[in-house]
Amino acid sequence: MPVADAVEHLVGLQAQEPWDPYYGLWSRLRDFDPDELGGMIERFELVRMGVMRGTIHLITARDALYLRGAMATVMSGTFRSQFSKRIPDVDLDEIVALAAELTKEPHSRADLSRALASRWPDADADSLGYAATFLLPLVQAPPRAVWGKTAAAKWLNAETTLGAPVEWDAHAGEAVLRYLRAYGPATPKDVRAWCYRTGLREVIAGLRPQLRAFRTEEGVELLDVEDGLFPDPETPAPVRFLPEYDNAILGFADRSRIVPSGDGPRPYWKGAVLVDGFATGTWRFVRSSGKVALEVMPWRELTGSERTEVEAEATALLSWSDPLAEKRDTRLLAVE
């Protein structure tokens, strides 16, 4: 599957950490080239934007215009719940209008705070900056999150940069159907946990003629698209290394379908190691002076064949992520 098609199928990739989409796509696509993804970000074919849950996602330019409109209440609600009380007397429409002009050129949130504070010197400067980044449709400017490069987050006006208006009247039904196609069967609570959008009860009710319903062993209703895939229960689920904030984990209210309940807290580092489709441990990179190790901490004892598969996937990930390292090493640690 091409990179852009995969990103759209997943309804974007959680991108709070700049490199997480790279690891997420490596785990999903054959022969994934990080420079291809980086080039698409530089050309604004893929953009980093606040949408679902009010957090940064990597999405296609086409999806940016739709999803930002469909998730507008999520972004504004996040701002109002966290920052609006600090600037009660400031006209938010004026902030958005001024920030829209400022972000025709790249601005960091701190840049925006300073510029807006010159207009409202008695207001909380940080909250002015957050008002701009949550209420105005913005995308992050490259080289932020371009593989092999580093840069602080700076923001650009999405409509100016992409050359088209945001679909402010976008209906959330398309997003819900796409979520179910990628992650279903799921409950309405799962859909809400994935996006945080209010009003989903009515949206899902309107979609029911297009959906099929199932019941879990506990009697909980699960919804899915009519042609959703159901692999045979005996289909092998290969070992996968998911990044810290991967959609497959954050996209559900009930995460027990992928993260089994355990006794007490468990270490969680860079992300989750899936064994037979379930999170069975965590992983992280340890880098120093041209050397890099990938450490895996299982949450339970692995069988011999599971250890072999985990070690093989770790070696492949390390070879892909750090091909120029002087020394690479994989470490499968003892269960704590």
N, C-alpha and C positions, 0 to 999 in steps of 0.2 A: 504494500500500500504506500503511495506517495506521502511525504511528510504532511503536506497541507490537508490531504484527505483524512489522515489519522488524527490530526489536531481537531478537525471539524467533527469527525465521528465521536471523539471524546468530549465534545462541546467545550473545547479548550483544555489546557493543562494548568493546574495550580502552579504558579510561578513566583510565589513569595520568596523562595530562594532562587537566585538567577539560574543556577545550573540544574535544578530539579527536572525541568522539562527534557533536558538532554538525556538524563538517566532514565526517565520515564519512557521516552521514545526508544532508547536503546533496548530496553526490556521488552518492547512490543514489536519493533520492526526489524526485519532482516536487513543486514548490511547498512544500518543507519549511519550516515555521515554527519558529524556535528558541524562541519563547515558548511554543509548545505543549509542546515537550520540557521546558522549564524548569518549566512548571506541573505536568507529570506527576511530576517529581522532587519538587516541593514537596508533592504529595499522596501521595507514596510509592507511586505506581503504577509508577514506575521507581525503582530504587535503585542505589547505587554500593556494590559489595561485592567482597571478595577471593574469587576462585574459581579459574578456570583460570590455571595457571602461578604461582599465589600472588599475582597482581597484581589491581589494581582493575579491575572491569568494570562497565559499565552494563547492567543486566538488569531484566526485569520482576519485580514482586513475586512472581508465581507461580513464575517460574524461580528466584528467590532461594532459596526453600525446597527446591527439588529440587537445583539445582546446588551449593549449599553442602554438601548431604549427599553428593552424588556426588563432589565434589572435596575432601572432608574430609581424605583422606590427603595431598593436595597441600599444603593449608594447614599441617597438622601437620608434614609432612616438611620444608617450608620453614623453619618455626620451629626444628625440632630440628637441622637442618643449619647454621643460622646463629646461633642465639641460646641454645640450651638449655645449652651448655657453661658459660655464665657464671652460671647459677643451678642448679647440680647438686643442691643439697640442699633445694630448695623444692618443695613438693607442688603440682604443676600443677593438679590438680583443685581445690585450695583457691583458687588464683589465678582460675580460671575462675568459680568460685562467687561470689567477692567481686566480680569484674569484672562479672558478670551483674547484680548489684544496682546497682553504680555506674552502669552504662550504661543504666539506665532513664531517666536524664537525659543530655544530650549531654556527652561528655568527649573532649578531645583525647588523643592518645597521651601527651603530657607530663603531662596531668592524671592519667591512669591510672597512669603511672609514679610520680608523687608519692604518690598515694593508696595504691598497693600497697606502696611503700617504707616507709610508716608501719607496715605490718604486718610487713614483712621488711626491717628497716633495714640489715642486713649484706649484703643481696643487691644485685646490679647493677640499679639502678632502670630503666635503659633496657630491659634484657632482660625485666623484669617487665611493662613496657608492651607489648612485642612479643608476649609470651606471651598477653596478653589479646586483642590484635587479630588474632593468627593462630589461636588455639585456640577462641575464642568467636565464634559467628556474629554479626557486627556489620554494620550499614549506616551510611553516612555521612549526617549530618544536613544538610538544607538550611539556609541557602541555598548551601552548597557546590555548585559546578558548575551553578548556575542562571543562565541567560543574562542578562547585564547586571548581575549582582551578584557580589560577591567575599566570600569567607569562608574561614577556616582549616578544615581537616578536623577534624570532631568525630564521635564514634562513638555509635551507639545500639544497644541490644540488638535484634537482628533479630526474634527470636520475639515479644518484647513489642511492638515497633513494628508488625509486620505481623499480629499477632494469631493466629499459627498456629505450630506447631512445625516445625523443620527436618526433612526426610525423611532421617534418618540412615542408614536402610537402603536409600537410593536406589541403583538399579543403574546403572552407567555406560553400559550399552548404549544407552539412549535418547539420551544426549548424543553418543555416537559416530555413531549414525544421523543425528542432526540436523547434526552437523559435516559428514558426507559429503554430505548434501542441500545444504548451503550452499557447500561448498568442494571436494567431490570431483570427479572421481576422485582418490584419494590413497593413499599407502602407510601401513602401520601406523606407520612412523617419523614421518610427517607428523602423524598423530593424536596421537602422544605429544608432539611438539614443540608442538602446539596447546594441550595441557592439562597436560603433565608428570605425568599420572597413571600410577602403576605398575599392573601386573597387566593391561595392555591385551591382551596376547597371548591370554589366556583369554577376555576379553570379545569380542574380534574373532572368535575361533574359534567362539564360540557364535552370533555373528550371521551367519556365512557363508551359511546357507540363505536369508537375506534380502538377500544382496548379489550383485552381478555383478562379475566380474574382467576386467581388460584387461592388456595388456602394452605397455610403452613400446618405442620403437625399440631401446633398450638391453636389453630383456628384463626390466625391473623390473615387478613386479605392482602394479597400481593397483586399488583397490576403490571401489565406488560403490553407492548405493541402486539398486534395480531400475528405478525410473522416473526416474532422474536425467536432466536435460536435456542434450542435445548439440546446440548450435547448429551450423549449417553453417559450415565453416571459413572461408568468405568473408564471414561476418557482420561488419559493421563494429564495431569496439570504440571508442566515442567517447573523446576526451580526458577524463581524470578527475584531480582533485587529491585524493590520499589524505593523511590526517594521518600524523603521525610514526610512530605505533605501530599502524597499521591492521591488522585481522585478516587482510586479504587478503595481507599480507606476513609477519606473524608466525606465521600459522597453518600453516606448512609447514617441514619439515626441509630440503627441497630447494626453495629460493626461486628457482631459475633459471627456473621457469615464469612468473615475473613480474618478477624482477630479473636481467637478463642479466649474465653474468660480464663484467668489464671489466679493463682493464690498470691495475693499481695502485689506490690509494684514490681515491674520488670524493667531492666535497662532498655532505653530506646535512644539510638544514636542517629546516624544519618538517615536510616529508613528501615523498612521491614524486609526480611527474607521470607519469601513464600515457599513452602514445601507442600506439595500436593494441594496447592490452592489456598493454604492457610498461613498466616503470619506465624512463623515458628522461631524467629530470632531477629536480631538487629545487626546492622553493619555500619562501618565507618572507614574513612581513609585516615591514615596516619602518615604525614609527610614531613621530611626533614632532609636538607642538604642533598637533593637529587635522588633521594630514596623514598619509596612509597610502599606502604603496606595496606592491604585491605583486611581489616579484622572483622570476624563474624562471631557474635555471641549468641549461641542457641539458647532458647528458653526451655528446651527439654533435650534429653538424650536422643541423638540421631542414630538411625540404623546405619549399617555399613554402606548400603547403596545410597542412602540419603546424603551421607557425608561425602561420598564420591561426587555426587551431582552438585552439591553446594560448592565444593572446592573447585570443580570444573567451571561453574558459572562465575565464581569469584575471580578465577584466573582470567577468564575471557573478558570480564568487565574491567579488570585492572589493565590488561593489555590494550584495550580500547581507549580507556580514559587517560592513561599515562604512557604512551608508546615510546617516549624519549627518556623516560626515567633511567638513571644509571643502574638501579636495582629495584626490582619489584618482588613483593613477597605477599602471600596470602596466609592468614593465620586463623585457624578455626579454634576458638578458645573453649575452655571447659565451661560447662553449665554452672552458673552461680546458684 
